[in-house]
Amino acid sequence: MKMDDELAAAGVRGDGVQLGLRSVQMDRRSFLFGSAAGLGALGLTGCASDDMGRAEAAKFYAAVPSEKYPIPAVDIGKLDPKYFRRVVRYDTKEAPGTIVIDPANYYLYRVEGDGYATRYGANVSRPGFLWSGEVYVGRKAEWPTWTPPKEMIQRQPEARQYARGMPGGLDNPLGARVLYLYKNGVYTVYTIYSTSDPETIGNGITSGCTGLLSQDMLDLYSRTPVKTKVVMLPA
């Protein structure tokens, strides 16, 4: 739906949306484990792979030539190691599969159960656009069309060339995958989206959306069905 993509663009970066964003995506050899049984079989205790080196992390953030638009590797030298994807101890009352976003610490968690979660580094809302509460994934999209809202075109006339929509691709600001967040059947204008820029991770830059590196977003997207609960914690 054009309206959804238009509103999503409004939430991604506000005045900071970059038309030339390059989308980087995931190596499917995921370090993630989809069940508590998988975690137990690997003998994980406490934080999993806390001592992960950059060479190991590079495997998770490698190029993905099999995607519709082949995706280059992430320059992990620009990513703080604490934001590498990993499985960690995480005590919560939320059911497995729930997404919990912690904007104060720039993390997104996917609850795995039995006291574990997959943790991803994230970028979050900038001051003035922070919010909290419970929503859910109302729609998903791969390589979505991006349509700048009228307000953005007024602020950034160069965006006018995309008034009828920018097709999905490596330059699309929404990236390779998007989860659209809804409340009571209504689109909130907020999304969880893909970013190509590792230097945005660990920063507040958006107008209410949450961004993951594309490799991480591919992983989360593949395990997140429509209707998944999403909890945004207070900052």
N, C-alpha and C positions, 0 to 999 in steps of 0.2 A: 504494500500500500504506500503510495507516494507520501501521504500525510505522515505515516509512521517514520519513514526515512528522513523526512524534512524535520520533524520534531527531534529525532535522534541527533541530527546534526547540530541542532541548537544546544543540546546538552553536552556534546562531546568536548568542545574546547572554547565555546564563546568566542571572544575576540581573538583567541589564540589558535583557532583552527588553521592548520597549514595545508594548503591545497596540494603540496607536493609530497605528502607523507608516503613513505615506502612501507609496505606491509611485509613483515617477516613472519614466517610460520613455523610450525612445529615438526620436529622429527618424531614419528609415531612410535619409535622405540621408547615408550614412556617409562620413566622411572617410577611412575605412579602405581599404586596397588589398589585395585577396585574393591577389596573386601578385607575385613579384619583377618580372615583366614590367610590371605596373602601376606599380610603384615606379620602374622605369627610365624608363618613358614620361613620368613626371612630372618626371624630372630631379632626383630627390631625392638629396642627398648629406649625410652626417652625420645630424644630427637633423632630421626633417621638421617643419616648422611650429613651430620653437622660439620664433619671434616672434609666434605666434598671439595675437591680441587677444581681449578678452572678447566683442566683437561677433561675431567669427568663431566663437568657441567656443559662443556662444549658439545658433547654428544646429544644432550637434550635440546640444545639450541642450534643444532646444525641446519643446513639448508634442506629444503623440502622440494625437490624437483618434481615430485609426483602430483603436486597440487595443480589446479586449473591454471593458475598463474604461478610458475615456479618461484619459490621464495628463497632469498639468500639467508645465510647464517646471521645470527645476532653477534655483534661485536661485544663479547662478554667482558672485555676489558673495560667497558663503559658501564658495567652493571655491578653494584655492590654485591658481594657474595651472599650477604644475608637475605637477598631477594631471589636467590636461586630456588626453583621449585623443589620442594622436599616434603616428605611425610613426617609429621611431628605429633607429639603428645598434645591432645587438645580435649579438655573436659568441657562438655556442654550438654544441655538438656535437649538440644535439637536433634532431630532424626537424621540418620544417614542420608546423604544426598543433599541436605540443606546447604545453601551458600551463606556464609557469614562474612561480611565486609567490615574490617577494622580500620577506619580512616585515620585514626590517631597514629597507627603504626605502619600504615601503607601495606596492609596484607589483605588478601582474600583467602578464606578457608572453604574447602569443600569437606563436610563432615563425612568421615569414613565409618565411624562406629567404633565401639570398644575402646574409647578414649583416644582415638587417632583422627587426624585430619590431614588432607593435602593442603599445603600452604603455598600461595603464589605471591610474589611481589606485585604491587599495583601502583598506579597513579590514581589520585582521588580528586575530590572537589577542592577548588581553591576557596579561600575565605570569602564568606558572603553567599556561597552556594552549597554549603554543607547541609545535610539533612539526615534524619534517622527514622527508623521504623521498619515495618514488615511489608514486603511486596512479593510478587512472584513473577516467574518467567511466563509471559503471555504469548510470546512469539519468538522464533529463531530465524536467522537468515545467514546464508553463506554468500560471501562476496556481494553484499547488498549494494543497491544503488544509493548514492548520496545526493540529496537535494538541499542546497543551502536555504535557510529560511529568509524571509524578506528582510528581517532585521539585520541579518548578517550581510546581505547584499548592500544594504544602506551603509553599513560600516566599512565594508570591504568591496568596492565596486568590481574588483577583479573576479569576484565570485559569480558575477552575473552570467558569465559564459556557461555556468552549470545550472542555471535557473530551471532547466527542464530535466535536470538530473545528470549526475556523473555515474557511468556504469561501474560495476565492481571491477577491481583491479588493484595493482600494486600502488597506484597513486591515490586511491580512494581513502579519505580520512577515516571512514568507519572500519577499514581493515577487512580481514578475511572472514571473520565470524562476528556475529552480534547477537546478544540476548536482550530482548526488549522487556522492560520491567513494567508490570501492570499492578493496579490496585482497584479492587471491586469492579473488574471488567473494563477499566479505563487505562489507557496508556499514560504513564507518568511523565513522559519525555526523557526518562533516564534509561541508560543502557549499561551493559557490560560489553566492552568492545575490544578490538585488537589494536595494538600500537606497534609500530616498527622501531620506535626510538627508545633504547634502553636507558637513556639519560632522563626520561620522564618518570621512570619507576622510582618510587620513594618521594614523590613530589605531589603537591596539590596544584593542579593546572586546569581542571575541567569545570564545567558549569553544572555539575551534579552527577556525571557519569563516572564509571570506574574502568580503567584501562589495564589490560594485561598484555605482556609480550605475546605476539601472535602464536608462537609455539605453545605457550601456556594456555592461551585462549582456545586453541584447537583441542587441547587435552580436556579442558573444562567443558567445552561445547559438546564434545562427543559423549560425555557422561551426564549431561544435564537435559532432561526432558522438559517439555512445556508443562507448566503448573508447579515446577520446582519452587519451593519457598526460598526467599532471599531476605536476610536480616541485615540491615545497615545499623551498626552500632553508633552511639554518639561519639563525636570526635573528642 
